Amino acid sequence: MTFEPPEPDVVSADLRIPLDHLGVDSDSLARAAAARLMPTFAEYIGHLESVVPAETLRTYRPYWRRLVHAWPEHRLDTPTPRDLDTLIDHTRRNAETRRNTRAGHAAANHMIDALRCLYRTAIDEGHLTPLTNPAARGRSVRREFRRPRVAGLRQRGPVTP
């Protein structure tokens, strides 16, 4: 599933005059064609599941399913960093609570990693560029939850038998 955006100069000279008369330049026409060819999350994740290794699929499939459920018809280039942050926070708040839970931080980190994998593959396949990657402008993985635990260990002092 490779994507080659049309070159701006593919518009023939015969079409340039009517397009100029309508106020449409060939660059905007090429951008519109590229936007039409951008896959949706549902389409692209279906493709992505067939090209990633089994271990990657096992790890990220639950998070990709959340993306498909949340944004099935959205194109890959449409979410804003705020949309992605909202999705990550939603994932953290709705994580399964277990005995060793960390308040959903691991689930949020997995969602961030799943988004990175999705967008890195989309860039590699030519659907996006690093400059048009919505995830590049979002937050990075935060591991703040480890700091209080380490600080608490330091306060207890050395362990004596």
C-alpha positions in Angstrom: 0.0 0.0 0.0 2.3 2.7 -1.2 1.3 6.2 -2.0 2.8 8.5 -4.6 1.3 12.0 -4.6 0.7 13.4 -8.1 3.3 15.8 -9.3 2.0 19.4 -9.6 3.1 19.5 -13.3 0.9 16.6 -14.3 -1.9 18.9 -15.2 -1.7 19.3 -19.0 -1.4 22.7 -20.6 -4.9 22.3 -22.1 -6.3 22.2 -18.5 -4.2 25.0 -17.1 -6.2 27.8 -18.8 -9.6 26.7 -17.5 -8.2 26.0 -14.1 -6.5 29.4 -14.0 -9.8 30.9 -15.0 -11.5 29.2 -12.1 -8.8 30.3 -9.6 -7.4 26.8 -9.1 -3.7 26.2 -9.3 -2.1 22.8 -10.0 -0.5 22.7 -6.6 -3.9 22.9 -4.8 -5.2 20.3 -7.2 -2.3 17.9 -6.4 -2.9 18.5 -2.6 -6.6 17.7 -3.0 -5.8 14.5 -4.9 -3.3 13.5 -2.2 -5.9 14.2 0.5 -8.4 11.9 -1.3 -5.8 9.1 -1.3 -4.9 9.3 2.4 -6.2 6.2 4.1 -8.5 6.2 7.1 -7.6 4.7 10.4 -9.8 1.6 9.7 -8.2 1.1 6.3 -4.7 1.6 7.4 -4.8 -0.4 10.6 -6.2 -3.3 8.6 -3.2 -3.1 6.3 -0.8 -2.5 9.2 -1.9 -5.7 11.0 -0.8 -7.7 7.9 2.7 -6.2 7.7 4.0 -5.9 11.3 5.7 -8.9 13.1 3.5 -11.1 15.3 5.0 -9.7 18.5 4.3 -6.2 17.5 0.8 -7.1 16.5 0.1 -8.9 19.9 1.3 -5.8 21.8 -0.3 -3.0 19.8 -3.5 -4.6 18.4 -5.7 -3.7 21.5 -4.6 0.0 21.1 -5.1 0.0 17.3 -8.6 -1.4 17.9 -9.3 1.6 20.2 -8.1 3.9 17.4 -10.4 2.2 14.9 -13.3 2.4 17.4 -12.7 6.1 18.1 -11.8 7.3 14.6 -12.9 4.7 11.9 -13.5 7.2 9.1 -10.8 9.8 10.1 -7.8 10.1 7.7 -4.4 9.5 9.2 -3.5 13.2 8.9 -6.6 14.6 10.6 -6.0 14.2 14.3 -4.4 17.1 16.1 -1.9 16.7 18.9 -4.7 17.6 21.3 -6.9 14.8 19.9 -4.1 12.3 20.4 -3.5 13.5 24.0 -7.2 13.2 24.7 -7.1 9.6 23.3 -4.0 8.8 25.4 -5.6 10.2 28.6 -8.8 8.2 27.9 -6.7 5.1 27.5 -5.0 5.8 30.8 -8.2 6.5 32.7 -10.0 3.4 31.3 -7.1 0.9 31.8 -7.8 -2.3 33.6 -7.3 -2.1 37.3 -5.1 -4.9 38.6 -3.2 -5.6 41.8 0.0 -4.2 40.4 -1.6 -1.3 38.5 0.2 2.0 38.0 -2.9 4.2 37.5 -3.0 3.4 33.7 0.5 4.8 33.0 1.6 1.6 31.3 -1.5 1.6 29.1 -0.9 5.2 28.1 2.7 4.4 27.3 1.6 1.5 25.1 -0.9 3.7 23.3 1.9 6.2 22.6 4.1 3.4 21.3 1.2 2.1 19.2 0.7 5.5 17.7 4.4 5.9 17.0 4.5 2.5 15.3 1.5 3.4 13.1 2.8 6.8 12.1 6.4 5.6 11.6 5.1 2.9 9.2 2.8 5.5 7.4 5.9 7.7 6.9 8.0 4.7 5.7 5.2 3.8 3.2 4.9 7.4 1.9 1.5 8.3 3.3 2.9 11.1 5.5 6.2 13.0 5.9 7.9 13.7 9.2 6.6 17.2 8.9 3.0 16.2 8.5 3.1 13.5 11.2 0.5 14.5 13.8 2.1 12.4 16.5 5.4 14.2 16.2 3.9 17.3 17.7 2.3 15.5 20.7 3.7 14.7 24.0 6.4 12.1 24.5 6.4 9.2 26.9 6.4 10.4 30.4 7.7 8.2 33.2 7.0 10.6 36.1 5.3 7.8 38.1 8.7 6.2 38.9 10.2 9.3 40.6 8.1 9.2 43.8 8.8 5.4 44.2 12.5 6.0 43.9 12.4 9.0 46.3 10.5 6.9 48.8 13.3 4.3 48.7 15.9 6.9 49.4 14.1 8.2 52.4 14.0 4.8 54.1 17.7 4.5 54.2 19.9 1.4 53.9 18.4 -2.0 54.6 20.0 -3.8 57.5 19.5 -7.5 58.4 
